[in-house]
């Protein structure tokens, strides 16, 4: 199911076709009752629902999923998914508002529900191995010109890139030694070669990892195969998405934006990323609007 924008509109501009597509993704071997597993199913066409002939349980393809209780047409969901995963720098809620002809609140809620599904899809990942580049940075906020070093009101984040493999990132409370070392121990195999810059916080991993660094303060960017250029390129792309598309990312939602970026970055060569993203949405539980606007993260 390789998709571009023209083929998407031609193929999925119909609500019934979108629903049939979701049914095929959710039940590739035929529709089954989610409660008892029976394959004896009747179709209630007027309500786009199914009725189990065995236990009389009624259900739909979107029930219990991130699509649940959405009044937005499915073709607009499909278009939003495509725009979010195919836009290299991401897609803002304001831009979606204009593209879909919906309110900003609807577009914002829609984006975050998709990010939630993607965030859950990136869980339970295998540890990184081989050559792993690690780099911490800051996003959002402003710099305090009165300080000689360090950001002001910026969110620290850490990124790890396995060469010829995957990138992953997460928000961290500080860029202190214990935090950085803890993330590396949690996410990187002991057999890996870890490459960082000269920041002193990384020195503590020398006893447990094959650790090499480049000294950026002395204009050293590459030494043999030692560099952090890959992870820095990923960060550069993420920061451009904030500047060019989102403009501001709150501390509360930063991990969702990072998960969206991870998913898109790691799937950049996946011809079936659109299909795979739809499957994640089908398997992700619904999200209430109040979950997004409460003060607690």
N, C-alpha and C positions, 0 to 999 in steps of 0.2 A: 504494500500500500504506500508506494512512494508518492508524495503529494507536493504540488506547488499551489500557489494561490488561485490560479485559473482553474485547475482541475478540482480544487477543493470546492469552489463556488459551483462549478458545473455538476459535481457529483453529490455534494452534501447540502445543496440549497433547499432541500425538502425535508420537512420534519419527520415524515415517515421513514425516509431513507436513513436519516441519522439514528432513529430509534432502532431500525433493523441492524444497523452497523454495530450499535452497542450490544444488542442481543447476541450477535455473532461473536463478539469479543468476550462476552461474559459466559456464554454457553456454546462453545465451539462444537460440542458433541450433541447438541439438542437441549431444549429448555427443560430444566429440572426444578422441582419445588425446593426452595432454600430451607424449608422446615423439615420435610420428611424424605426428600430425595427422589420422590416419585417422578416418572416421566409422563404420567397421564395428566396432561395439562389442557385446559380449555382457555381460549383467548376471548377476553372481554373487549371487543374492538372499540366501543364507545368511550371507554375509560383508559384505553391503552394499558390494560392490566391482564394478568393471568390468574386463573382459578385452578387450584390443585384438585383433581377429581378424587384423590385419596383422602386428604385431610381437610379439604375445603379452604385452605389458606390462600388468600389473595395477595398478589405481589406484582411489582413491575420491575423493569430492568434498572430503573434509577432508584428504587427503594433502598434506603439505608446507605446510599452512596453520597458523594459530594454533590451530586445533581439533585438530591432529595429536596422536595418542596420548592424547587426553583420555578419561577414563573417566566423565566427567560427562555425563548425558543432554543431548542438544541442546536440549530444551525449557528446561532450566535455563540454558543459554547464552543463549538467546533472551530469557528473562525478565531475566537480568542485564544484557544490553545495553540492554533497554528501561528498566530502573530507573536505570541509570547516565546515560543521555542525557536522560531525562525528569525526573529529580530536579534541580531548579534549583540546589541547593547540593551536588549530588553524592551518592553513596551509599557509606558506609563498609563495609569488609570485615566488621565486627562485625554491622552491620545485615543484610548479605547472608547472613551465617552463620545468623542467626535466620530470615530469610525463606525461604531455600532448604533449611534443615535439613542443612547440611554443616558440616565442621570450619572453624575460623578459617583454618587453613593453606590449605585448598582455596579458600575465599572470597578470601583475600588474593592467592593465585596467579592466580585467575581474573580478578580486577580488573586486575592488572598486565599480564596477557596482552592484555586488551582495550585498556588504555592504550597498550601498545606498538604495536598495530595503528593506533590513532588517531594516535600520535606520528609514525609513518611516513607516514600519510596527509596530514599537514600539511607535509611537506617540499616543496621545489622550488616555493615560492609566488612569484607575481609581486610586484614591489616595490609598496609603497603609494604612492598619489598623491592629488592633490586637497588637502583639508585633513587633516592628520595630527596627532593629539594624542599627545604623548609624556609619560610620567611614570614615574619610578622609585619603588620602595617596598621594604619589607622584610616578610618573612613568617617565621613560626616563632620559636622561641627566646624569650628574655626581655629586657626592657629593664634596663640597668644604671643604677640610680638615682644612682650616684656620678658619672656623666657628665652634663655639661650638655647634650650633644647626641649623637645617634647611638644606634643599637641595639646590643645585646649578644647575640652568638650568633644573630643573625638573618641570613637569606639575602637578599641584595639581588637584586631582579628588576626588569626593565624591561618596560613595556607600550607598544604602539603601536596606535592606533586610527585607521583611516581613516573619516572621517565618511561615513555611508551605505554603509560597506564593512565590512571585516573587522578583527577584533582579533587581535593576536598578542603573545605574551609569552615571555620566556626568563630563565633565571637568569644572573646576571653575577657575576664575582669581586668587583668593588667598584663603587661608584657614582662612580668617578673620571672626570674629563673625557675622557681618552682612550678609556675603555670606552664611555661614553655616545655620544660622537661617532662611534666606530667602528660601533656598532650602527645608528645613524641613517643613516650613509653606506651601510651594507650593505643596509638594508631600505627606504629611502625614496628615491623618485625626486627628482632635482634640481629638477624642476618643481613640487614640492609646496610648500604652505605649512605650515610646522611650528610647532606651538603647544605651549609648555611653561609651567611655572611659573618663578619668578624664580631658581631654583638656578643658581649661577655656572657649573657644569659644562657648561651648554648654550650659553653665550655663544660658544664657539668655532665654532659652526655658522653664525654670522651672515654669514661671508664667502661661504658656498656655498649657503645656503638663504634663502628668504624666511621669516625667523624672527620670531615675535612671542610675547610672554609676558605672563602675568598675575601680579600681585604678591600672593600669598596672605598674606604677612606684614603687608600693609597692608589686609587684608580686601577685596582686589579679586579677584573670582571670574569676572566676565564683563565684557568691554569690546567692545561691538559683537558681532562673531561670534568674537572671540578668547576662548577658554576651554579648560580641560582637564577639563571636567565629565564628558564621555563616558568618557574613559579612567579617571578616578577612580571613576566609578560601576561600571565593570567590576572594578576592583581591590576595591572595597567588597564586591561580590558574591563574589569569589574568597575574600576573607578571612573572610566569613561562612560559607563552605563549610568552611573549615579549623576555625573555632571550633565550628560546629554539627554537622559530620559527621565530619571526619577527626581533629580535635583536635591531631594532630601530623603533619607532613610532613617526611621526612628530606631532607637536602641531596642525597643520592644520587639520589632519585626525584623531586625537585621538578619537573624538566622534563616528566616524564610527567603529573604532575597538572596542570601548566600546559597541556599539549597537550590533555588531556581537557577542561579548561575552555574553551580556545579553540574546540574542535570543537563543544561544546555551545552556547556563547555565539553563535558565528557561524551555527549551524544552528537557532537558536531559532524562526525563521519557516519552516523547511524541513519540509513535511508528510511528506517521505520520508526523514527523518533516520535512522529505524530501518533501513530498507532499505539506505541508503548505508553505514551503520556495519557491517552484516553483510557487505557487499561488501568493505569494507576488511579485515575479519577473514579473509575467504577469500583475499585477495591478500597477506596478511602472513605471513612465514615463522614457523615454530614457535619457541617460546621455552622453553628449559630452565629448571627451577627454580633451578639453580645460578647462572644468569646474574643472578638477582635477589638472591641472598644473598652473593655474593662482595663483598669489601671495595672493589674497584676499581669506579668508576662505569661 
